[in-house]
Amino acid sequence: MKTVKETLEYILSSITNKEDNITVEEHQEGDMNIIEIIAPKEIIGKIIGKEGKIIKSIRTILNLSFHQEKFIVKIRE
């Protein structure tokens, strides 16, 4: 996995089922890379976890793995 997007997609596929309608979009805003997770409401709960622990862990893994890149991970319905 060479990019933040590929790594995020891999982590999300491990957390959710293959048939869940989850997409990851990536775009630039200045020097910041914005990565958006787009999923149905019922799946967003799995991604966020209790008190946001899962999404915080995902962000931590991505920040440690790609510390040289500037990016933000957002969740959208």
Backbone atoms as SQL, in Angstrom:
CREATE TABLE atoms (id INTEGER PRIMARY KEY, chain TEXT, resi INTEGER, resn TEXT, atom TEXT, x REAL, y REAL, z REAL);
INSERT INTO atoms VALUES
  (1, 'A', 1, 'MET', 'N', 0.847, -1.167, 0.000),
  (2, 'A', 1, 'MET', 'CA', 0.000, 0.000, 0.000),
  (3, 'A', 1, 'MET', 'C', 0.895, 1.232, 0.000),
  (4, 'A', 2, 'LYS', 'N', 0.812, 1.963, -1.065),
  (5, 'A', 2, 'LYS', 'CA', 1.722, 3.077, -1.259),
  (6, 'A', 2, 'LYS', 'C', 1.112, 4.431, -0.967),
  (7, 'A', 3, 'THR', 'N', -0.217, 4.502, -0.889),
  (8, 'A', 3, 'THR', 'CA', -0.855, 5.791, -0.654),
  (9, 'A', 3, 'THR', 'C', -1.760, 5.731, 0.569),
  (10, 'A', 4, 'VAL', 'N', -2.108, 6.903, 1.072),
  (11, 'A', 4, 'VAL', 'CA', -3.014, 6.998, 2.211),
  (12, 'A', 4, 'VAL', 'C', -4.371, 6.407, 1.832),
  (13, 'A', 5, 'LYS', 'N', -4.845, 6.714, 0.627),
  (14, 'A', 5, 'LYS', 'CA', -6.152, 6.231, 0.177),
  (15, 'A', 5, 'LYS', 'C', -6.185, 4.700, 0.124),
  (16, 'A', 6, 'GLU', 'N', -5.152, 4.077, -0.444),
  (17, 'A', 6, 'GLU', 'CA', -5.111, 2.613, -0.525),
  (18, 'A', 6, 'GLU', 'C', -5.109, 1.980, 0.869),
  (19, 'A', 7, 'THR', 'N', -4.338, 2.561, 1.770),
  (20, 'A', 7, 'THR', 'CA', -4.265, 2.042, 3.135),
  (21, 'A', 7, 'THR', 'C', -5.605, 2.188, 3.842),
  (22, 'A', 8, 'LEU', 'N', -6.246, 3.334, 3.681),
  (23, 'A', 8, 'LEU', 'CA', -7.555, 3.563, 4.287),
  (24, 'A', 8, 'LEU', 'C', -8.587, 2.594, 3.734),
  (25, 'A', 9, 'GLU', 'N', -8.597, 2.374, 2.436),
  (26, 'A', 9, 'GLU', 'CA', -9.535, 1.420, 1.832),
  (27, 'A', 9, 'GLU', 'C', -9.315, 0.018, 2.383),
  (28, 'A', 10, 'TYR', 'N', -8.058, -0.375, 2.577),
  (29, 'A', 10, 'TYR', 'CA', -7.751, -1.692, 3.132),
  (30, 'A', 10, 'TYR', 'C', -8.274, -1.823, 4.564),
  (31, 'A', 11, 'ILE', 'N', -8.049, -0.799, 5.388),
  (32, 'A', 11, 'ILE', 'CA', -8.522, -0.827, 6.775),
  (33, 'A', 11, 'ILE', 'C', -10.046, -0.890, 6.818),
  (34, 'A', 12, 'LEU', 'N', -10.717, -0.086, 5.992),
  (35, 'A', 12, 'LEU', 'CA', -12.179, -0.068, 5.971),
  (36, 'A', 12, 'LEU', 'C', -12.747, -1.400, 5.497),
  (37, 'A', 13, 'SER', 'N', -12.085, -2.051, 4.543),
  (38, 'A', 13, 'SER', 'CA', -12.576, -3.351, 4.072),
  (39, 'A', 13, 'SER', 'C', -12.445, -4.407, 5.162),
  (40, 'A', 14, 'SER', 'N', -11.497, -4.230, 6.068),
  (41, 'A', 14, 'SER', 'CA', -11.342, -5.161, 7.186),
  (42, 'A', 14, 'SER', 'C', -12.412, -4.939, 8.255),
  (43, 'A', 15, 'ILE', 'N', -12.846, -3.705, 8.406),
  (44, 'A', 15, 'ILE', 'CA', -13.842, -3.376, 9.430),
  (45, 'A', 15, 'ILE', 'C', -15.257, -3.712, 8.967),
  (46, 'A', 16, 'THR', 'N', -15.558, -3.473, 7.700),
  (47, 'A', 16, 'THR', 'CA', -16.917, -3.632, 7.181),
  (48, 'A', 16, 'THR', 'C', -16.988, -4.799, 6.203),
  (49, 'A', 17, 'ASN', 'N', -18.204, -5.088, 5.743),
  (50, 'A', 17, 'ASN', 'CA', -18.417, -6.154, 4.767),
  (51, 'A', 17, 'ASN', 'C', -18.148, -5.640, 3.362),
  (52, 'A', 18, 'LYS', 'N', -17.866, -6.559, 2.466),
  (53, 'A', 18, 'LYS', 'CA', -17.594, -6.193, 1.071),
  (54, 'A', 18, 'LYS', 'C', -18.819, -5.568, 0.400),
  (55, 'A', 19, 'GLU', 'N', -20.022, -6.031, 0.775),
  (56, 'A', 19, 'GLU', 'CA', -21.229, -5.536, 0.109),
  (57, 'A', 19, 'GLU', 'C', -21.690, -4.169, 0.630),
  (58, 'A', 20, 'ASP', 'N', -21.084, -3.680, 1.708),
  (59, 'A', 20, 'ASP', 'CA', -21.401, -2.339, 2.185),
  (60, 'A', 20, 'ASP', 'C', -20.939, -1.324, 1.150),
  (61, 'A', 21, 'ASN', 'N', -21.761, -0.334, 0.928),
  (62, 'A', 21, 'ASN', 'CA', -21.485, 0.658, -0.116),
  (63, 'A', 21, 'ASN', 'C', -20.593, 1.773, 0.439),
  (64, 'A', 22, 'ILE', 'N', -19.280, 1.505, 0.496),
  (65, 'A', 22, 'ILE', 'CA', -18.328, 2.470, 1.029),
  (66, 'A', 22, 'ILE', 'C', -17.385, 2.893, -0.091),
  (67, 'A', 23, 'THR', 'N', -17.208, 4.207, -0.240),
  (68, 'A', 23, 'THR', 'CA', -16.241, 4.715, -1.207),
  (69, 'A', 23, 'THR', 'C', -15.306, 5.702, -0.504),
  (70, 'A', 24, 'VAL', 'N', -14.120, 5.813, -1.033),
  (71, 'A', 24, 'VAL', 'CA', -13.134, 6.754, -0.505),
  (72, 'A', 24, 'VAL', 'C', -12.745, 7.683, -1.647),
  (73, 'A', 25, 'GLU', 'N', -12.940, 8.981, -1.432),
  (74, 'A', 25, 'GLU', 'CA', -12.593, 9.976, -2.443),
  (75, 'A', 25, 'GLU', 'C', -11.445, 10.830, -1.924),
  (76, 'A', 26, 'GLU', 'N', -10.636, 11.294, -2.860),
  (77, 'A', 26, 'GLU', 'CA', -9.453, 12.074, -2.500),
  (78, 'A', 26, 'GLU', 'C', -9.372, 13.308, -3.393),
  (79, 'A', 27, 'HIS', 'N', -9.119, 14.473, -2.794),
  (80, 'A', 27, 'HIS', 'CA', -8.909, 15.686, -3.580),
  (81, 'A', 27, 'HIS', 'C', -7.975, 16.634, -2.830),
  (82, 'A', 28, 'GLN', 'N', -7.401, 17.568, -3.562),
  (83, 'A', 28, 'GLN', 'CA', -6.438, 18.528, -3.022),
  (84, 'A', 28, 'GLN', 'C', -7.112, 19.858, -2.712),
  (85, 'A', 29, 'GLU', 'N', -6.726, 20.469, -1.608),
  (86, 'A', 29, 'GLU', 'CA', -7.097, 21.844, -1.278),
  (87, 'A', 29, 'GLU', 'C', -5.820, 22.538, -0.834),
  (88, 'A', 30, 'GLY', 'N', -5.217, 23.261, -1.743),
  (89, 'A', 30, 'GLY', 'CA', -3.922, 23.882, -1.463),
  (90, 'A', 30, 'GLY', 'C', -2.871, 22.797, -1.346),
  (91, 'A', 31, 'ASP', 'N', -2.150, 22.785, -0.225),
  (92, 'A', 31, 'ASP', 'CA', -1.153, 21.726, -0.024),
  (93, 'A', 31, 'ASP', 'C', -1.689, 20.584, 0.838),
  (94, 'A', 32, 'MET', 'N', -2.980, 20.643, 1.175),
  (95, 'A', 32, 'MET', 'CA', -3.611, 19.627, 2.022),
  (96, 'A', 32, 'MET', 'C', -4.377, 18.625, 1.161),
  (97, 'A', 33, 'ASN', 'N', -4.212, 17.352, 1.460),
  (98, 'A', 33, 'ASN', 'CA', -4.918, 16.279, 0.774),
  (99, 'A', 33, 'ASN', 'C', -6.146, 15.905, 1.618),
  (100, 'A', 34, 'ILE', 'N', -7.345, 16.043, 1.066),
  (101, 'A', 34, 'ILE', 'CA', -8.588, 15.734, 1.776),
  (102, 'A', 34, 'ILE', 'C', -9.052, 14.348, 1.338),
  (103, 'A', 35, 'ILE', 'N', -9.227, 13.451, 2.304),
  (104, 'A', 35, 'ILE', 'CA', -9.692, 12.103, 2.012),
  (105, 'A', 35, 'ILE', 'C', -11.032, 11.930, 2.716),
  (106, 'A', 36, 'GLU', 'N', -12.077, 11.635, 1.920),
  (107, 'A', 36, 'GLU', 'CA', -13.431, 11.510, 2.458),
  (108, 'A', 36, 'GLU', 'C', -13.912, 10.072, 2.373),
  (109, 'A', 37, 'ILE', 'N', -14.449, 9.592, 3.486),
  (110, 'A', 37, 'ILE', 'CA', -15.093, 8.287, 3.529),
  (111, 'A', 37, 'ILE', 'C', -16.579, 8.537, 3.327),
  (112, 'A', 38, 'ILE', 'N', -17.161, 7.926, 2.306),
  (113, 'A', 38, 'ILE', 'CA', -18.581, 8.094, 2.008),
  (114, 'A', 38, 'ILE', 'C', -19.260, 6.749, 2.247),
  (115, 'A', 39, 'ALA', 'N', -20.217, 6.739, 3.191),
  (116, 'A', 39, 'ALA', 'CA', -20.875, 5.487, 3.564),
  (117, 'A', 39, 'ALA', 'C', -22.294, 5.771, 4.042),
  (118, 'A', 40, 'PRO', 'N', -23.169, 4.746, 4.003),
  (119, 'A', 40, 'PRO', 'CA', -24.524, 4.899, 4.547),
  (120, 'A', 40, 'PRO', 'C', -24.482, 5.113, 6.064),
  (121, 'A', 41, 'LYS', 'N', -25.556, 5.702, 6.602),
  (122, 'A', 41, 'LYS', 'CA', -25.630, 6.022, 8.027),
  (123, 'A', 41, 'LYS', 'C', -25.342, 4.825, 8.926),
  (124, 'A', 42, 'GLU', 'N', -25.927, 3.678, 8.596),
  (125, 'A', 42, 'GLU', 'CA', -25.781, 2.504, 9.466),
  (126, 'A', 42, 'GLU', 'C', -24.344, 1.969, 9.479),
  (127, 'A', 43, 'ILE', 'N', -23.580, 2.236, 8.457),
  (128, 'A', 43, 'ILE', 'CA', -22.188, 1.777, 8.385),
  (129, 'A', 43, 'ILE', 'C', -21.254, 2.782, 9.061),
  (130, 'A', 44, 'ILE', 'N', -21.634, 4.052, 9.056),
  (131, 'A', 44, 'ILE', 'CA', -20.799, 5.085, 9.671),
  (132, 'A', 44, 'ILE', 'C', -20.578, 4.783, 11.153),
  (133, 'A', 45, 'GLY', 'N', -21.569, 4.232, 11.813),
  (134, 'A', 45, 'GLY', 'CA', -21.426, 3.857, 13.221),
  (135, 'A', 45, 'GLY', 'C', -20.318, 2.837, 13.436),
  (136, 'A', 46, 'LYS', 'N', -20.185, 1.879, 12.525),
  (137, 'A', 46, 'LYS', 'CA', -19.104, 0.892, 12.611),
  (138, 'A', 46, 'LYS', 'C', -17.740, 1.556, 12.440),
  (139, 'A', 47, 'ILE', 'N', -17.684, 2.526, 11.533),
  (140, 'A', 47, 'ILE', 'CA', -16.413, 3.188, 11.233),
  (141, 'A', 47, 'ILE', 'C', -15.985, 4.103, 12.382),
  (142, 'A', 48, 'ILE', 'N', -16.938, 4.797, 12.979),
  (143, 'A', 48, 'ILE', 'CA', -16.619, 5.723, 14.068),
  (144, 'A', 48, 'ILE', 'C', -16.335, 4.966, 15.367),
  (145, 'A', 49, 'GLY', 'N', -17.168, 3.986, 15.693),
  (146, 'A', 49, 'GLY', 'CA', -16.987, 3.221, 16.921),
  (147, 'A', 49, 'GLY', 'C', -17.474, 3.982, 18.144),
  (148, 'A', 50, 'LYS', 'N', -17.449, 3.303, 19.281),
  (149, 'A', 50, 'LYS', 'CA', -17.885, 3.937, 20.524),
  (150, 'A', 50, 'LYS', 'C', -16.934, 5.054, 20.895),
  (151, 'A', 51, 'GLU', 'N', -17.518, 6.220, 21.144),
  (152, 'A', 51, 'GLU', 'CA', -16.782, 7.427, 21.514),
  (153, 'A', 51, 'GLU', 'C', -15.707, 7.796, 20.486),
  (154, 'A', 52, 'GLY', 'N', -15.877, 7.342, 19.230),
  (155, 'A', 52, 'GLY', 'CA', -14.947, 7.687, 18.164),
  (156, 'A', 52, 'GLY', 'C', -13.617, 6.956, 18.218),
  (157, 'A', 53, 'LYS', 'N', -13.551, 5.861, 18.968),
  (158, 'A', 53, 'LYS', 'CA', -12.273, 5.166, 19.154),
  (159, 'A', 53, 'LYS', 'C', -11.726, 4.562, 17.868),
  (160, 'A', 54, 'ILE', 'N', -12.584, 4.014, 17.018),
  (161, 'A', 54, 'ILE', 'CA', -12.099, 3.357, 15.798),
  (162, 'A', 54, 'ILE', 'C', -11.562, 4.376, 14.809),
  (163, 'A', 55, 'ILE', 'N', -12.302, 5.447, 14.557),
  (164, 'A', 55, 'ILE', 'CA', -11.832, 6.447, 13.598),
  (165, 'A', 55, 'ILE', 'C', -10.572, 7.143, 14.113),
  (166, 'A', 56, 'LYS', 'N', -10.478, 7.354, 15.420),
  (167, 'A', 56, 'LYS', 'CA', -9.261, 7.936, 15.988),
  (168, 'A', 56, 'LYS', 'C', -8.076, 6.994, 15.776),
  (169, 'A', 57, 'SER', 'N', -8.303, 5.707, 15.943),
  (170, 'A', 57, 'SER', 'CA', -7.238, 4.728, 15.731),
  (171, 'A', 57, 'SER', 'C', -6.816, 4.683, 14.266),
  (172, 'A', 58, 'ILE', 'N', -7.792, 4.751, 13.371),
  (173, 'A', 58, 'ILE', 'CA', -7.485, 4.764, 11.932),
  (174, 'A', 58, 'ILE', 'C', -6.638, 5.988, 11.599),
  (175, 'A', 59, 'ARG', 'N', -7.028, 7.139, 12.108),
  (176, 'A', 59, 'ARG', 'CA', -6.268, 8.368, 11.843),
  (177, 'A', 59, 'ARG', 'C', -4.853, 8.270, 12.409),
  (178, 'A', 60, 'THR', 'N', -4.713, 7.675, 13.592),
  (179, 'A', 60, 'THR', 'CA', -3.393, 7.502, 14.193),
  (180, 'A', 60, 'THR', 'C', -2.514, 6.604, 13.340),
  (181, 'A', 61, 'ILE', 'N', -3.058, 5.490, 12.873),
  (182, 'A', 61, 'ILE', 'CA', -2.302, 4.569, 12.013),
  (183, 'A', 61, 'ILE', 'C', -1.851, 5.274, 10.745),
  (184, 'A', 62, 'LEU', 'N', -2.769, 6.014, 10.121),
  (185, 'A', 62, 'LEU', 'CA', -2.430, 6.721, 8.886),
  (186, 'A', 62, 'LEU', 'C', -1.380, 7.805, 9.120),
  (187, 'A', 63, 'ASN', 'N', -1.510, 8.541, 10.226),
  (188, 'A', 63, 'ASN', 'CA', -0.536, 9.593, 10.527),
  (189, 'A', 63, 'ASN', 'C', 0.849, 9.021, 10.824),
  (190, 'A', 64, 'LEU', 'N', 0.913, 7.876, 11.478),
  (191, 'A', 64, 'LEU', 'CA', 2.204, 7.247, 11.745),
  (192, 'A', 64, 'LEU', 'C', 2.815, 6.661, 10.473),
  (193, 'A', 65, 'SER', 'N', 1.974, 6.117, 9.606),
  (194, 'A', 65, 'SER', 'CA', 2.460, 5.488, 8.384),
  (195, 'A', 65, 'SER', 'C', 2.870, 6.504, 7.325),
  (196, 'A', 66, 'PHE', 'N', 2.170, 7.638, 7.286),
  (197, 'A', 66, 'PHE', 'CA', 2.415, 8.653, 6.252),
  (198, 'A', 66, 'PHE', 'C', 2.692, 10.003, 6.913),
  (199, 'A', 67, 'HIS', 'N', 3.649, 10.038, 7.815),
  (200, 'A', 67, 'HIS', 'CA', 3.937, 11.251, 8.584),
  (201, 'A', 67, 'HIS', 'C', 4.480, 12.380, 7.709),
  (202, 'A', 68, 'GLN', 'N', 5.004, 12.077, 6.536),
  (203, 'A', 68, 'GLN', 'CA', 5.562, 13.099, 5.653),
  (204, 'A', 68, 'GLN', 'C', 4.491, 13.796, 4.815),
  (205, 'A', 69, 'GLU', 'N', 3.264, 13.275, 4.793),
  (206, 'A', 69, 'GLU', 'CA', 2.184, 13.869, 3.987),
  (207, 'A', 69, 'GLU', 'C', 1.223, 14.652, 4.874),
  (208, 'A', 70, 'LYS', 'N', 0.610, 15.695, 4.287),
  (209, 'A', 70, 'LYS', 'CA', -0.428, 16.455, 4.971),
  (210, 'A', 70, 'LYS', 'C', -1.782, 16.005, 4.452),
  (211, 'A', 71, 'PHE', 'N', -2.627, 15.492, 5.349),
  (212, 'A', 71, 'PHE', 'CA', -3.941, 15.034, 4.916),
  (213, 'A', 71, 'PHE', 'C', -4.926, 15.111, 6.081),
  (214, 'A', 72, 'ILE', 'N', -6.202, 15.137, 5.712),
  (215, 'A', 72, 'ILE', 'CA', -7.299, 15.112, 6.664),
  (216, 'A', 72, 'ILE', 'C', -8.253, 14.008, 6.227),
  (217, 'A', 73, 'VAL', 'N', -8.713, 13.201, 7.193),
  (218, 'A', 73, 'VAL', 'CA', -9.693, 12.146, 6.895),
  (219, 'A', 73, 'VAL', 'C', -11.042, 12.622, 7.427),
  (220, 'A', 74, 'LYS', 'N', -12.031, 12.699, 6.538),
  (221, 'A', 74, 'LYS', 'CA', -13.389, 13.129, 6.894),
  (222, 'A', 74, 'LYS', 'C', -14.371, 12.008, 6.602),
  (223, 'A', 75, 'ILE', 'N', -15.511, 12.037, 7.279),
  (224, 'A', 75, 'ILE', 'CA', -16.576, 11.060, 7.036),
  (225, 'A', 75, 'ILE', 'C', -17.799, 11.822, 6.526),
  (226, 'A', 76, 'ARG', 'N', -18.403, 11.306, 5.453),
  (227, 'A', 76, 'ARG', 'CA', -19.577, 11.949, 4.857),
  (228, 'A', 76, 'ARG', 'C', -20.620, 10.886, 4.556),
  (229, 'A', 77, 'GLU', 'N', -21.881, 11.245, 4.727),
  (230, 'A', 77, 'GLU', 'CA', -22.983, 10.326, 4.398),
  (231, 'A', 77, 'GLU', 'C', -23.300, 10.403, 2.926);
